[in-house]
Amino acid sequence: MGTRDLWADWLLARRFPDEDRRPVLAYLGRIRDKVLDNAGLLGGETLLDVGCGDGLIGFGAMDRGAGKVVFSDVSQDLLDTCESAASELGLADRCRFALASADDLAVIESRSVDVVTTRSVLIYVKDKEQAFAEFYRVLRPGGRVSLFEPINSFSRPVSPGWLWAYELPGLEPLVERVGSVFERNQPPDSDPMLDFDERDLVRLAEQAGFGEIQLQLTIEVKSPGPRSWESFLRTVPNPKVPSLGDAIEEALEPHEREELIGRLRPLVEQGRGRVRSAVAYLSATSG
């Protein structure tokens, strides 16, 4: 078997460091259900799942009676995964697979689908304006778009000693050096994950021509709960960056790693941190 591209490698192998994936899968299932609820999918309709990944929303739409699902993604490996799953489930005749980015859906005909969905897709797209224009173009009149997007700008560090939900006063220089590893991979000044908020989503939907726009913003500030240190080190937050353990290894000398880990590990294992998160669900109707 050949090497998978970075998107498939992350989504299929590196995204879940924990041995027990059930809580995360349950969370993703709730997102899928809400995206589809907001879409108002009707039996027999055609749904385009942009950035389909491993098919979470697309196959969920089929369970709800979608007549056809178009799975689109920038990763051919992920499309192959979805196509294989569709064949195994006996659903291939109701599926189409399209290699395309969210801001260039040229392979999808204009006014050819009833619903467009995304889940954590626009955060990776620099030209979000063009993506919304493409969503509008492929929808039939009266079609719907239903999106889920994290608002990562809310989750940025709140202090110089803030490392992934844990406060490490006095270790600011070490935290900065670990953070610089991630910044080299994702420069914050040009990172599409940080260049928008919920108001931008509404503005972009209006600008594209959508009407009857609804947006629900959910903000949480909570304890992360106790966690395995080993799984914490293996955490890879997105396909473009290394794991936290690899970043610590790269950034720090052995004695510095020992000092940082000595302070951080008890906090992680005892759940003594503070997670800040914001997510937006947007739904809208085409003209």
N, C-alpha and C positions, 0 to 999 in steps of 0.2 A: 504494500500500500504506500502511495506517495505521500509526501509531506502536504498537510493541509495548509491553506492560506491562513493569515493571521486572524481573520474574523471567525472562521470555522474552528480553528484551534482554540481560541478563547471561549467561544460559545459552547463548544462540545466537550472541552477537556479542562480548561483552566479557570472558568468562571466560578465553579463551586469547589472551594477548597475543603469544605466540611464533609466528613463521612456521611452524616445524616443530612440529606438534601431536602427532606420533606418540608421543613418550614419555608424554605425559599421557593420550592415548587408550589406550595399552597399560596404564597404571596403572588407569584406570577399568575397563578390561576385566577386569583381575584382581579388582577389587572385585566387579563383577557376578558373575563366576564363583564367588567364594567365598560371596556372599550366596545364590546359587541352590544351591550345594552344601550349605550349612547348612540350607536350606529342605527338602531331601529331596524335591524336586518329582517327582511321578509323572506319567506320561503320562495325559492326559485331565483332569487336575485344573484347578480354577479358581484363578487367582492374582490378588490385588489388589495393585497396585503403588502405594503411597501416596507422593505427591510424585513422580510419574513423570518429571517433567522432559521430556527429549526421547526418553524411552522406552528407555533403556539396559537396564534390568532386564526390563521387560515384553517387549520383542522378544527378549531373550535367553531368557526363559522359553518363548516360542513355538518358538524353535529347539530347545528341549529337550522339546517335545511337550506343552506345556500345552494343555488343551482350550479354555480361554477365559482371557483376560486383561482385567481391569478396570483401566484407566489412570485414576488420580485425581490431581488437582492443584488448587492455588488459582489457577492461571493458565489462562484460557481459550485464550490464544495458544499455550501449550505443548500443551494438549489438541488444538488444531487441527493443530499440527505433527505430533503422533503419529497423529491420524486420517488426515491426508494420506499419511503414510508407510505406514500400514496398508493404505490403498487401493492405493497404488502396488505394494505387495508382495503384493497379493491376499489379505490377512489380515483384511479388515474384518469378515467374518462371525464371526470368533473374538474380536472386541474389543468392549468397551464403554468409554465415556468419561464420566467423572463429575467435575463441578466440585465440589470438596469440600476442606476442610482436614483435617489429620490428627486434630484433636481434635473434629471434627464430621463424621462419615461417615453422617449420617442418610439420605442418598440410597442407601446400600448396605444391603440387607436383612440382618437378623440371621441368623447361621448360614448364610451363603450362599456362602462361599469356603473353599478348603482351605488357602491360604497367603497371608500378608500380608508384604510386603517394604517396606523403606525404604532409601534411601541418602542420608545427610546431610539428613535431614528434621527430626528432633526438635530439632536445634540451632536451628531457627527457630521452634519451638513453645513458647509460654510455659506452657501447661497440659499438661505432659507426662503427668500422671496421667490426665487425661481421654483423651488420645491412646491410652494403653495400654488403657484401658477400652473404647474404640471398637475397637481391634484385636481384643480378646478377644470382643467382642459379635458381630462380623461373621464370626468363624471357626466352622466346624462343629466338633463334638466331635472331638478328635484332630487338629485343624488345627494348623498351625505358623506361627510368626512368625520372620522372619529379618531382622535389622537391621544396618546399618553406620552408625556415628556417630563423627565426630571428637570427641575430648575436648579442646576448645579451651582449657579452663582450664589445661592443662599447658603450653600454648604462649605464655602471657603473658610480657611482657618480664621479663628476669631482672635488669635494672639500669636506672637512669634514662637511660643513654646507649644503650639497646638499641633499634635501629630495624630491624625486619623481618629479623632474623637477623644483624645487623651491629652491632658494638660501636663507638661513637663517643665515647670519653672526651674530656671537655672541651667537648663540644657539647650537653650535657644540656639547656640552655634551648631550643635550636633543635629538638631531638628532641621535647621536651615540647610545643612549639607545633604541630608537625606531628601529633603524636599527638592533640592536642585537636580537630583537625578530624574525625578518625574518631570520637572520643568524643561529639562533638555529634550525630553521626548514629546512633551506637550507644552510649548511656550504659552504662558497664560494670556499674553497680549494678542495671540492669534488663534487661540483655542476655541473652536465652535461650540464646545461644551459650556463655555462661560460667557458667550457674547449675546445672550438673550434672557428675557424673563417672561412671565405670563402675559404682561401687557404687550410685549412684542408679538406673541402668538396671536392675540386678538387683532392687533394692527395688521399683521401680515394676512390673516384670513379676510379681513375687510378689504384690504388692498387688492386681493386676488379676485374679489367679486362675490364672496360668500355672504349669505344672509342668515338671519336667525342663529346667531353665534352664541354659544353658551360655553363658559369656562368655569371649572371648579378647581380651586387651588387648595391643596392640603399641606399644611406645615406641621412638622413634628419636631420636638426637642425632647429627647428621652434618653434613658440609660441604654447602652448597648446590650446589657446583660452579660453574665459570665461567658467566656469563650475559650476554646482550646488555643493555647499559644501557637502550636504548630500550624493549625489552620489559619490563624491570623497572619502568620508570616507568609503563608502561601497565597494570601489574597491578592488577586489581580483585578483592579477596579474596572479596567476597560482594555480593549485589545492593543492599545498603543503604548502601554507602559509595562514595566516589570512588576514582579511581586514586591511586596514590602520587604520581605527577607532579602531578596536580591539587591534592592536599593540600599538597605543597611550595609550589606556586605560590600557593595561598591563604594559607598561614600565614606565609611569610617574605618579607622585603624582598629586592630583587635582590642586594645584597651578601651577605646571609645565605644565600640560595640558592647563590650561588657558593661560599661557604665550606663549606656542608654537602656539596654535590655534589663538590667537590674532594677531600673525605675519603672520601665514600661510593662514588663511581664506581669507583675502583681496586679496592676490596674486592669489589664486585659482579662486575666483569669478570674478576677473578682467582679468584673463588670462596672468598675468605677470610672466611667467616662460619660460623655454627653454627645449623642448623635443629633446632628441638625440636618433635616431633610425637607425638601419641598418638591411636590409633584403636581403637574397640571393635566387635567382631562379637558380637551376641547372638542366640541362637536359643532358642526355647521352644515347648512344646506346650500346647494348650488342653485343658481337662478334658472 
